[in-house]
Amino acid sequence: MVRHVGVTRVEAAKNFKGECRAFISYKALNKYYEDYLDDAIRLSDPQTPQDPHELERVRTACVKSYLL
Protein backbone atom coordinates (compact mmCIF):
# COMPACT_ATOMS: atom_id res chain seq x y z
CA MET A 1 0.00 0.00 0.00
CA VAL A 2 2.69 2.46 0.97
CA ARG A 3 4.93 1.79 -2.01
CA HIS A 4 2.41 1.16 -4.77
CA VAL A 5 -0.72 3.09 -3.86
CA GLY A 6 1.11 5.93 -2.13
CA VAL A 7 -0.69 6.05 1.21
CA THR A 8 0.99 6.65 4.54
CA ARG A 9 1.77 3.82 6.92
CA VAL A 10 -0.87 5.14 9.33
CA GLU A 11 -3.56 5.08 6.61
CA ALA A 12 -2.52 1.58 5.55
CA ALA A 13 -2.70 0.37 9.14
CA LYS A 14 -6.23 1.81 9.48
CA ASN A 15 -7.36 -0.05 6.36
CA PHE A 16 -5.82 -3.33 7.47
CA LYS A 17 -7.15 -3.09 11.01
CA GLY A 18 -10.70 -3.89 9.90
CA GLU A 19 -9.64 -6.28 7.15
CA CYS A 20 -7.83 -9.61 7.21
CA ARG A 21 -4.46 -7.89 7.72
CA ALA A 22 -3.13 -8.55 4.21
CA PHE A 23 -6.12 -7.38 2.18
CA ILE A 24 -7.82 -4.11 1.38
CA SER A 25 -11.49 -3.89 0.57
CA TYR A 26 -12.68 -2.90 -2.88
CA LYS A 27 -14.51 0.05 -1.35
CA ALA A 28 -11.33 1.45 0.22
CA LEU A 29 -9.26 0.86 -2.92
CA ASN A 30 -11.93 2.49 -5.07
CA LYS A 31 -11.89 5.55 -2.81
CA TYR A 32 -8.12 5.89 -3.28
CA TYR A 33 -8.57 5.57 -7.04
CA GLU A 34 -11.28 8.25 -7.16
CA ASP A 35 -9.27 10.62 -4.96
CA TYR A 36 -6.15 10.19 -7.10
CA LEU A 37 -8.18 10.64 -10.29
CA ASP A 38 -9.64 13.91 -8.98
CA ASP A 39 -6.15 15.11 -8.01
CA ALA A 40 -4.72 14.12 -11.40
CA ILE A 41 -7.44 16.02 -13.23
CA ARG A 42 -6.89 19.07 -11.02
CA LEU A 43 -3.11 18.96 -11.43
CA SER A 44 -3.25 18.53 -15.22
CA ASP A 45 -5.27 21.70 -15.72
CA PRO A 46 -3.19 23.92 -18.04
CA GLN A 47 -4.57 27.09 -16.44
CA THR A 48 -2.86 26.35 -13.12
CA PRO A 49 0.84 25.45 -13.40
CA GLN A 50 1.77 22.62 -11.03
CA ASP A 51 4.82 20.58 -10.13
CA PRO A 52 5.31 17.97 -12.91
CA HIS A 53 6.79 15.48 -10.42
CA GLU A 54 3.67 15.65 -8.25
CA LEU A 55 1.47 15.13 -11.29
CA GLU A 56 3.51 12.07 -12.30
CA ARG A 57 3.32 10.65 -8.75
CA VAL A 58 -0.46 11.13 -8.59
CA ARG A 59 -1.00 9.63 -12.05
CA THR A 60 1.12 6.59 -11.21
CA ALA A 61 -0.73 6.02 -7.94
CA CYS A 62 -4.05 6.42 -9.78
CA VAL A 63 -3.14 3.80 -12.38
CA LYS A 64 -1.79 1.37 -9.79
CA SER A 65 -4.88 1.67 -7.59
CA TYR A 66 -7.07 1.17 -10.68
CA LEU A 67 -5.18 -1.95 -11.71
CA LEU A 68 -5.35 -3.42 -8.23
N, CA, C and O atoms as a GROMACS GRO file, in nm:
protein
  272
    1MET      N    1   0.082  -0.119   0.000
    1MET     CA    2   0.000   0.000   0.000
    1MET      C    3   0.087   0.125   0.000
    1MET      O    4   0.063   0.218  -0.077
    2VAL      N    5   0.186   0.127   0.085
    2VAL     CA    6   0.269   0.246   0.097
    2VAL      C    7   0.348   0.269  -0.031
    2VAL      O    8   0.353   0.381  -0.082
    3ARG      N    9   0.408   0.164  -0.082
    3ARG     CA   10   0.493   0.179  -0.201
    3ARG      C   11   0.414   0.196  -0.329
    3ARG      O   12   0.448   0.280  -0.412
    4HIS      N   13   0.309   0.118  -0.348
    4HIS     CA   14   0.241   0.116  -0.477
    4HIS      C   15   0.122   0.211  -0.485
    4HIS      O   16   0.101   0.273  -0.589
    5VAL      N   17   0.046   0.222  -0.380
    5VAL     CA   18  -0.072   0.309  -0.386
    5VAL      C   19  -0.040   0.448  -0.333
    5VAL      O   20  -0.113   0.543  -0.362
    6GLY      N   21   0.066   0.462  -0.256
    6GLY     CA   22   0.110   0.593  -0.213
    6GLY      C   23   0.043   0.646  -0.088
    6GLY      O   24   0.038   0.767  -0.068
    7VAL      N   25  -0.008   0.559  -0.005
    7VAL     CA   26  -0.069   0.605   0.121
    7VAL      C   27   0.034   0.599   0.232
    7VAL      O   28   0.137   0.533   0.218
    8THR      N   29   0.007   0.668   0.340
    8THR     CA   30   0.099   0.666   0.454
    8THR      C   31   0.085   0.534   0.529
    8THR      O   32  -0.013   0.461   0.511
    9ARG      N   33   0.182   0.504   0.612
    9ARG     CA   34   0.177   0.382   0.692
    9ARG      C   35   0.059   0.384   0.788
    9ARG      O   36  -0.002   0.281   0.814
   10VAL      N   37   0.026   0.501   0.840
   10VAL     CA   38  -0.087   0.514   0.932
   10VAL      C   39  -0.219   0.481   0.861
   10VAL      O   40  -0.303   0.408   0.913
   11GLU      N   41  -0.235   0.537   0.739
   11GLU     CA   42  -0.356   0.508   0.661
   11GLU      C   43  -0.365   0.359   0.627
   11GLU      O   44  -0.473   0.300   0.635
   12ALA      N   45  -0.253   0.300   0.589
   12ALA     CA   46  -0.252   0.158   0.555
   12ALA      C   47  -0.289   0.074   0.677
   12ALA      O   48  -0.364  -0.023   0.665
   13ALA      N   49  -0.238   0.111   0.792
   13ALA     CA   50  -0.270   0.037   0.914
   13ALA      C   51  -0.419   0.047   0.948
   13ALA      O   52  -0.479  -0.050   0.994
   14LYS      N   53  -0.479   0.164   0.925
   14LYS     CA   54  -0.623   0.181   0.948
   14LYS      C   55  -0.704   0.089   0.858
   14LYS      O   56  -0.800   0.027   0.902
   15ASN      N   57  -0.664   0.081   0.731
   15ASN     CA   58  -0.736  -0.005   0.636
   15ASN      C   59  -0.722  -0.151   0.674
   15ASN      O   60  -0.819  -0.227   0.663
   16PHE      N   61  -0.605  -0.192   0.716
   16PHE     CA   62  -0.582  -0.333   0.746
   16PHE      C   63  -0.639  -0.374   0.881
   16PHE      O   64  -0.661  -0.492   0.905
   17LYS      N   65  -0.663  -0.277   0.968
   17LYS     CA   66  -0.715  -0.309   1.101
   17LYS      C   67  -0.851  -0.378   1.092
   17LYS      O   68  -0.876  -0.473   1.166
   18GLY      N   69  -0.938  -0.330   1.005
   18GLY     CA   70  -1.070  -0.389   0.990
   18GLY      C   71  -1.075  -0.504   0.891
   18GLY      O   72  -1.176  -0.575   0.883
   19GLU      N   73  -0.968  -0.522   0.816
   19GLU     CA   74  -0.964  -0.628   0.715
   19GLU      C   75  -0.890  -0.749   0.769
   19GLU      O   76  -0.867  -0.759   0.889
   20CYS      N   77  -0.855  -0.838   0.683
   20CYS     CA   78  -0.783  -0.961   0.721
   20CYS      C   79  -0.632  -0.940   0.719
   20CYS      O   80  -0.559  -1.031   0.680
   21ARG      N   81  -0.587  -0.827   0.758
   21ARG     CA   82  -0.446  -0.789   0.772
   21ARG      C   83  -0.369  -0.777   0.640
   21ARG      O   84  -0.287  -0.686   0.627
   22ALA      N   85  -0.391  -0.862   0.546
   22ALA     CA   86  -0.313  -0.855   0.421
   22ALA      C   87  -0.398  -0.812   0.303
   22ALA      O   88  -0.351  -0.814   0.189
   23PHE      N   89  -0.522  -0.773   0.327
   23PHE     CA   90  -0.612  -0.738   0.218
   23PHE      C   91  -0.671  -0.600   0.240
   23PHE      O   92  -0.681  -0.552   0.353
   24ILE      N   93  -0.710  -0.538   0.131
   24ILE     CA   94  -0.782  -0.411   0.138
   24ILE      C   95  -0.915  -0.432   0.067
   24ILE      O   96  -0.922  -0.504  -0.033
   25SER      N   97  -1.018  -0.371   0.117
   25SER     CA   98  -1.149  -0.389   0.057
   25SER      C   99  -1.157  -0.313  -0.076
   25SER      O  100  -1.083  -0.217  -0.099
   26TYR      N  101  -1.247  -0.358  -0.160
   26TYR     CA  102  -1.268  -0.290  -0.288
   26TYR      C  103  -1.314  -0.147  -0.264
   26TYR      O  104  -1.272  -0.055  -0.335
   27LYS      N  105  -1.398  -0.129  -0.165
   27LYS     CA  106  -1.451   0.005  -0.135
   27LYS      C  107  -1.338   0.102  -0.100
   27LYS      O  108  -1.336   0.215  -0.149
   28ALA      N  109  -1.244   0.059  -0.017
   28ALA     CA  110  -1.133   0.146   0.022
   28ALA      C  111  -1.041   0.172  -0.098
   28ALA      O  112  -0.998   0.286  -0.118
   29LEU      N  113  -1.012   0.069  -0.176
   29LEU     CA  114  -0.926   0.086  -0.292
   29LEU      C  115  -0.991   0.176  -0.396
   29LEU      O  116  -0.923   0.257  -0.459
   30ASN      N  117  -1.120   0.163  -0.414
   30ASN     CA  118  -1.193   0.249  -0.507
   30ASN      C  119  -1.189   0.395  -0.462
   30ASN      O  120  -1.180   0.485  -0.546
   31LYS      N  121  -1.196   0.418  -0.332
   31LYS     CA  122  -1.189   0.555  -0.281
   31LYS      C  123  -1.053   0.617  -0.313
   31LYS      O  124  -1.045   0.733  -0.354
   32TYR      N  125  -0.944   0.538  -0.294
   32TYR     CA  126  -0.812   0.589  -0.328
   32TYR      C  127  -0.805   0.622  -0.477
   32TYR      O  128  -0.752   0.726  -0.515
   33TYR      N  129  -0.858   0.534  -0.560
   33TYR     CA  130  -0.857   0.558  -0.704
   33TYR      C  131  -0.931   0.687  -0.739
   33TYR      O  132  -0.879   0.769  -0.814
   34GLU      N  133  -1.050   0.705  -0.685
   34GLU     CA  134  -1.128   0.825  -0.716
   34GLU      C  135  -1.060   0.952  -0.666
   34GLU      O  136  -1.062   1.054  -0.734
   35ASP      N  137  -0.998   0.945  -0.549
   35ASP     CA  138  -0.927   1.062  -0.496
   35ASP      C  139  -0.807   1.097  -0.584
   35ASP      O  140  -0.784   1.214  -0.615
   36TYR      N  141  -0.730   0.994  -0.623
   36TYR     CA  142  -0.615   1.019  -0.710
   36TYR      C  143  -0.659   1.069  -0.847
   36TYR      O  144  -0.592   1.154  -0.906
   37LEU      N  145  -0.769   1.018  -0.900
   37LEU     CA  146  -0.818   1.064  -1.028
   37LEU      C  147  -0.858   1.211  -1.021
   37LEU      O  148  -0.825   1.289  -1.111
   38ASP      N  149  -0.928   1.250  -0.916
   38ASP     CA  150  -0.964   1.391  -0.898
   38ASP      C  151  -0.840   1.479  -0.888
   38ASP      O  152  -0.835   1.587  -0.949
   39ASP      N  153  -0.739   1.434  -0.813
   39ASP     CA  154  -0.615   1.510  -0.801
   39ASP      C  155  -0.542   1.521  -0.934
   39ASP      O  156  -0.490   1.627  -0.968
   40ALA      N  157  -0.539   1.412  -1.011
   40ALA     CA  158  -0.472   1.412  -1.140
   40ALA      C  159  -0.539   1.508  -1.237
   40ALA      O  160  -0.472   1.580  -1.311
   41ILE      N  161  -0.671   1.510  -1.236
   41ILE     CA  162  -0.744   1.602  -1.323
   41ILE      C  163  -0.716   1.746  -1.282
   41ILE      O  164  -0.694   1.832  -1.368
   42ARG      N  165  -0.716   1.772  -1.152
   42ARG     CA  166  -0.689   1.907  -1.102
   42ARG      C  167  -0.547   1.950  -1.136
   42ARG      O  168  -0.526   2.064  -1.178
   43LEU      N  169  -0.451   1.862  -1.118
   43LEU     CA  170  -0.311   1.896  -1.143
   43LEU      C  171  -0.278   1.909  -1.292
   43LEU      O  172  -0.182   1.978  -1.327
   44SER      N  173  -0.354   1.845  -1.379
   44SER     CA  174  -0.325   1.852  -1.522
   44SER      C  175  -0.391   1.971  -1.590
   44SER      O  176  -0.378   1.987  -1.711
   45ASP      N  177  -0.462   2.052  -1.516
   45ASP     CA  178  -0.528   2.170  -1.572
   45ASP      C  179  -0.421   2.268  -1.621
   45ASP      O  180  -0.337   2.313  -1.542
   46PRO      N  181  -0.422   2.302  -1.750
   46PRO     CA  182  -0.319   2.392  -1.804
   46PRO      C  183  -0.327   2.534  -1.751
   46PRO      O  184  -0.230   2.609  -1.760
   47GLN      N  185  -0.440   2.574  -1.696
   47GLN     CA  186  -0.457   2.709  -1.644
   47GLN      C  187  -0.381   2.731  -1.513
   47GLN      O  188  -0.345   2.844  -1.480
   48THR      N  189  -0.356   2.624  -1.439
   48THR     CA  190  -0.286   2.635  -1.312
   48THR      C  191  -0.157   2.553  -1.319
   48THR      O  192  -0.162   2.430  -1.312
   49PRO      N  193  -0.043   2.618  -1.332
   49PRO     CA  194   0.084   2.545  -1.340
   49PRO      C  195   0.112   2.470  -1.208
   49PRO      O  196   0.099   2.527  -1.100
   50GLN      N  197   0.149   2.345  -1.220
   50GLN     CA  198   0.177   2.262  -1.103
   50GLN      C  199   0.313   2.196  -1.118
   50GLN      O  200   0.375   2.202  -1.224
   51ASP      N  201   0.356   2.133  -1.014
   51ASP     CA  202   0.482   2.058  -1.013
   51ASP      C  203   0.466   1.933  -1.099
   51ASP      O  204   0.380   1.850  -1.070
   52PRO      N  205   0.546   1.916  -1.204
   52PRO     CA  206   0.531   1.798  -1.291
   52PRO      C  207   0.562   1.667  -1.218
   52PRO      O  208   0.507   1.562  -1.254
   53HIS      N  209   0.647   1.670  -1.117
   53HIS     CA  210   0.679   1.548  -1.042
   53HIS      C  211   0.559   1.504  -0.959
   53HIS      O  212   0.534   1.384  -0.945
   54GLU      N  213   0.487   1.598  -0.903
   54GLU     CA  214   0.367   1.565  -0.825
   54GLU      C  215   0.259   1.507  -0.916
   54GLU      O  216   0.191   1.412  -0.879
   55LEU      N  217   0.244   1.565  -1.034
   55LEU     CA  218   0.147   1.513  -1.130
   55LEU      C  219   0.182   1.369  -1.169
   55LEU      O  220   0.093   1.284  -1.177
   56GLU      N  221   0.308   1.342  -1.194
   56GLU     CA  222   0.351   1.207  -1.230
   56GLU      C  223   0.327   1.109  -1.115
   56GLU      O  224   0.284   0.996  -1.138
   57ARG      N  225   0.354   1.151  -0.991
   57ARG     CA  226   0.332   1.066  -0.875
   57ARG      C  227   0.184   1.032  -0.859
   57ARG      O  228   0.148   0.917  -0.832
   58VAL      N  229   0.098   1.132  -0.875
   58VAL     CA  230  -0.046   1.113  -0.859
   58VAL      C  231  -0.099   1.024  -0.971
   58VAL      O  232  -0.180   0.935  -0.946
   59ARG      N  233  -0.056   1.046  -1.093
   59ARG     CA  234  -0.100   0.963  -1.205
   59ARG      C  235  -0.059   0.817  -1.187
   59ARG      O  236  -0.137   0.725  -1.211
   60THR      N  237   0.064   0.796  -1.143
   60THR     CA  238   0.112   0.660  -1.121
   60THR      C  239   0.032   0.590  -1.013
   60THR      O  240  -0.007   0.475  -1.029
   61ALA      N  241   0.006   0.660  -0.903
   61ALA     CA  242  -0.073   0.602  -0.794
   61ALA      C  243  -0.216   0.574  -0.841
   61ALA      O  244  -0.276   0.475  -0.800
   62CYS      N  245  -0.270   0.661  -0.924
   62CYS     CA  246  -0.405   0.642  -0.978
   62CYS      C  247  -0.412   0.515  -1.063
   62CYS      O  248  -0.504   0.435  -1.048
   63VAL      N  249  -0.315   0.497  -1.151
   63VAL     CA  250  -0.314   0.380  -1.238
   63VAL      C  251  -0.294   0.252  -1.156
   63VAL      O  252  -0.362   0.152  -1.181
   64LYS      N  253  -0.203   0.255  -1.060
   64LYS     CA  254  -0.179   0.136  -0.979
   64LYS      C  255  -0.302   0.100  -0.897
   64LYS      O  256  -0.336  -0.018  -0.886
   65SER      N  257  -0.368   0.198  -0.838
   65SER     CA  258  -0.488   0.167  -0.760
   65SER      C  259  -0.600   0.116  -0.850
   65SER      O  260  -0.680   0.032  -0.809
   66TYR      N  261  -0.607   0.166  -0.973
   66TYR     CA  262  -0.706   0.117  -1.068
   66TYR      C  263  -0.678  -0.030  -1.104
   66TYR      O  264  -0.770  -0.113  -1.107
   67LEU      N  265  -0.553  -0.060  -1.131
   67LEU     CA  266  -0.518  -0.196  -1.172
   67LEU      C  267  -0.536  -0.297  -1.058
   67LEU      O  268  -0.570  -0.413  -1.082
   68LEU      N  269  -0.513  -0.252  -0.936
   68LEU     CA  270  -0.535  -0.342  -0.823
   68LEU      C  271  -0.682  -0.371  -0.807
   68LEU      O  272  -0.721  -0.446  -0.717
   0.00000   0.00000   0.00000
